[in-house]
Amino acid sequence: MSDKRILGIDFGGTKVALGLADHDGNLLATCRLDTDAQAGAEQVVVRALAGAKGLLADAGAVPAAIGVVSPGIVLPDRILLAPNVPGWEQLHLAELVAAEFPAVPISVGTDAKAAALAEWRWGALAGTDPAVFLSLGTGIAAAVLVGGRLLTGANGAAGEIGYNLLSPQDTEGFASGAAPLEEAVGGRGLGGRASILLGRPVTAGELFALAKENAEAKELVTAALDELSMHVANLALMVDPQRIAVGGGLVRSADVLLPALAARLAHAVPFPPELVAARFDQDAALLGAVALALGDQ
């Protein structure tokens, strides 16, 4: 007899993570595939679903429910604000998954918001209200939970702070194809500017390490953290959260990142929230997909 498992699928810009979990959110088996974004959106989904079936077969399991997450605003019939994979915004993601897994309950959502659910259910935001998950990686986003419920907004776009403007004179925004804060402090933007500055390819993670000994790198990191911390403080002033958990790839530089954010929160916010690193690193969005699938179970 096959075991019933929760299937999570996390579509990312560079990789797809697949996982099988029990009803307590414990990942029992995982695998990863390259997105190969330039080959288009549909092939990513086809390969991911084939990989998911293989994972289930290897485990002798059948899916009790499926959670699927992706960058952008993931709606049942379309995906918005997800330009990094050609054709991604035209996908009917829930329908494609349902075609391969008929009669299985399927939940879809945005990766950062789903990761926030995982942190609230099993991780660093457990027992807190309101709670904020701050995703700092290639992109920049926040997710707000009130009473354990995600604040989605009228269009599913609550927390898309990557589109924040940087100054009153900033005329480049969403309508111009820009995401000002994300371009200024996101991993891709930081890595690009560091590469130009240092004359060789540099990732954001390498930049933070170099900043400890290289004056130019330190200046770039300091400016980025000054900008980011201002937006995090403004978010805290608006929401008055009990705790902010910071996740995403940049949190690997937590020794530099968290003190800068904490200092600005302490100075600018009347009731500074607790600031912590998120519990889940590599598997945050994948566990978020599992949390979505579990719903209120």
N, C-alpha and C positions, 0 to 999 in steps of 0.2 A: 504494500500500500504506500502510495506517495505521500510525503510530508507536505503540509501546506505552509508556504513561506510568503513573506512580503517581498516583492520585487521592487527595487529602487533603480531608477535610471537617471543619471545626471549628465546632461549634454553640456559640455563646456566648449570654449573657443578652440582649445587645442587637444582636448581628450574627452572621451566618454567613459564614465565610471558606472559599472553595473554591480549590484549587490543583492544578496539574499539575506533577509533578516528574520528573526523570530518576532513574536508579538510584543516583546520587551525592548525592541530596537537593537538587539545584539546582531552585528554583522557576522554571518556564518561563512560566507564565501563572496569573493569579489573578483572582478577583472577589469582591465582598462584597455581601451582602444584609442588609436589616434583619430582625431576628428577628420583630418585631411580636408580642411575647410574649402580649399580652392577647387576641390572636385565637386563642390555643390552640396546642397542640403539633403537631398533625398537619399543619396548613397550613405550618408552618415546614419540616418534612421534605419535603413535596410540592414546595414552591418550591425548596428546596435541591437536590433531585435533578434537577428540571428545569433549574436553573442549571448543575449539573454536566454534564448531557448537552449543554447548549449550549456549555460551555467545551471539552468534548472535540471536539464537531463543528467549532468554530471552529479548533481546533488540528489537525484531521485526525488525531485520536489515538483509541486505544482503551485502556481501563484494564487494566494487567497485574495490579494489586492495588489495593485501596481501604482506606484507614485513616479511621476516623471517631472523633472525640473530642467530649466534652461535659462540662459540669460534673456533679458528682455521682459516685456509684460506678456505673460503666457496666458492667453484666453482659450476657451474651448475650441474656437473656430479660427484663431489666427494668433500670431505672435507680433508684438509691436516693440520698437526700440531695440532691435537685435540685428545690427548691420554687419557684424563681423563674419558671418557665414553666408555666402551668396545664396539667395533663395530661402533663407530661414524664415523670413517674415511671411512667406506665402504658405508655409506648412500648416496643415490641420493636424497637429501633433496627436491629440487625443484620438482622432479617427484612425490614424495610421497604426497606433498601438492597439486600438480595439479590433482592428481588422485581423491582427495576428493573435490576439488573446480575447476571442469573443466570450461574453458572459462573465468576464472578470471585472470587478469594479476598478475604475481608473481615475486617478486624481492628477491634475497637472498644475504647475505653479512656477513662480520665479525663483531662481536658485538662491538668491540672498535671503528672501523672505522665508523660504523653506528651511534654510540653515538656521535662521532665527528660531523657528519652531523646534528644531532639534536641540538647540542650546537651551531653550526654555523647558523642554520636556525631560532632557537627560543630562544637560551640561551646565555651563557657567551661569545661565540665567534662571536656573530652577528656583522657584519660590519667590521671585522678584516681580514687582508690579508698581509702576510701568517698567518695562524693560526695553533696551535698545541693543540691537545687534548692528555693529558697524563692520562692513565688509570692505577691506582695503587690499586690493590686488591689482590685476590688470585694469579692472574697473573699480569704481567707488559707488557704494550704495549703503543705505541704512534701512533697517526694518524696526518698526515700533510695535510692541505687544502691550495691550492693555487687558488685564484680566486673562492673560494667556491667549488672547485673540489678536490676530494680526490686523493692524490698521492698513487696509488695502487702498483706500481712496476711491473716488468716484470712477476712476478708469484703471484701477490696479497699479497706479504709478506712485503711490505714497512712498516716500523715502528715496526717490531717485535723485539724490543730492549731487550726483556727478554732473548734473545740469545747472548747479548753483552758479550764479554770476559772481565775479571776483571783485567788482567795484561798480560804483554808479556809472562809470564811463564805459563799462563793458557792454558793447553792442553786439557781440558775437554770442549767440545763444542757440537754442534748439532749432529755431527756424532757419538759421544759417548752417545747420549741420554740425554745430559745435556742442561739446560737453565741457564747459570751461573748467570746472573743478577737477573732473576726471583727467583732462589733458594736462592740468597743472601738477597734480599730485598722485595720479594713478601710476601703476607699475610701468605701463607701456610708455607713457609720457615722460616719466622720470628717466627710464632707461634710454630713451631716444636722446634726451638732452644731455645725459651723462656721456653717451657715446660721442656726441659732437664735441663736447667739452674736452674729453680725454683722448679723442682721436682713435678710438678703437671700440669694438662692440662691448657694451657694459649693460648688465641687467640691473634692475632696481635693487635687488638683494646685494649684488656686488657693490653698488654705489654706497649703500649704508655701511658696508664693511670698510670700504675705502675712506669713508668720511672720518674714520678714527685717526688717519695718518696723513691724508691728502687735503690741503687747505681748500682747493677748488671744489672737491667733492663735498667737503664739510659745509661750504657756503651754499651749495645747491640743496643739500639735505635740510639745512637750517631754514632756508627760505620756504621749502616745501612744507615742513612741519609747522612753521608759523602760519602759513595759509590754511593748512588742514585743521589745525587746532582751533582757529577762529570759527570755522564752520561747525566743528563738533561742539564747541561752547554754545554757539547760537542754537544748535539742535537741542542741547540740554536745557537751555533757557526756555525753549518752546514747550518741551515735553515734560520736564521735571522728572526724569526717570530715577528709579532707585539704583539701577546698575546699568552700565554700558559694557558689553563684551565685544572685544575687537578680534575679528577673524580675517581670513584671507591671507594671501601669500606674503604680504608685507609684515605680518605679525611675527614672522621669523626674525625680524629685527626689533623685537619687542623691547630690548634693552635700551634702544635709542628712542623708539616710537612712543611707548607708553609714558615715560617720564615727561616728555614734551606735551603730550595731551593732558596729562594729569595736572601739570603746572598751570596750563591755561584754564582748565576747569576750576581749579582752586582759586584763581585770581578773578575770574569773570562771572562765576555762577554763584548766586546766593546760597544755594543748597547743592554743593557739588555731589554728583552721583559717584558711587563706587565704580572704579575703572579696572577691568580685568582682561586678561587674554582669554579668548574663547577656548573651550575645552577641546573642541574638535578642529583639527587642522586639515589634513588632506581629505577627510571624508565628511566634512560639514554639510555640503549640499546633497551628497548621497544619502546621508542620514536624514536630511530634510525631506528628501523624496519619500523615505520610509515613513517619516512622521506624517506627511501629507496622506499617504495611503492608509495609515492607521486611523486618521481622523480623530474622533472622540472615543475610540476603543480603549 
